[in-house]
């Protein structure tokens, strides 16, 4: 079993900032817009190097989406930046009508997603954004797991034609994927092969899945761990090939089980290869104030919860 090493905890939002800075040097059509959260989105370096390619919109997120849509008509590639809650729920109508409906080449970049926003509480945490975005026709939905992958994804989506929702987070988390990785939209990453259970995870839960697999291995349980960074389009083939081998699956995400990765996986299984599935996700609830670790433990979004789900799903084979 391959051992993944945490090379040092880093926040995924800084990976976005690093990727955007790189794009500022390599792609003259990339422009950035922000809704008064430059520091939180780590957009400072891009702005310093490209002041004429940045638009501070202020706390007017709906206007930001409209401006971004308009900029694409002149051939620009706009990257919008604000919290995930304000990137989706607050501006859903603008995204649907001005961006998704006409397939505008806007990159909606959303930080502070999920429970790990932490102490700001339920009003700022969002656990339904993946569902909102994946239901929009033509929208690509990406949820990255660490700093390196977020940087690679940020660079990759600039070359993708069409609207993209890129979701990342606030806290410092394990940075374990390769620095020089090739990010391929729609292609899952096989982290380790196994025979007893498939664990499919996205975002901050990928590292927890690896931790769970390590502890399960000590019990003699062989886990296949897959990093699903692209929720739409989903890599059906990789998921099906794995489940046909293991016979059962656990999905893990920092999102409501309604509308998230788990439901997308269920659709694939029901249509092609029905198999037992357990869900690691929030259970139709809002979050609350607390530290990221406290919240992830309370809502069952960690390695221990994944291990428990594996034991449960294996019994259902």
Order of alpha helices (4+ residues) and beta strands (2+ residues): beta-alpha-beta-alpha-alpha-beta-alpha-beta-alpha-beta-alpha-beta-alpha-beta-beta-beta-beta-alpha-beta-beta-alpha-beta-alpha-beta-alpha-alpha
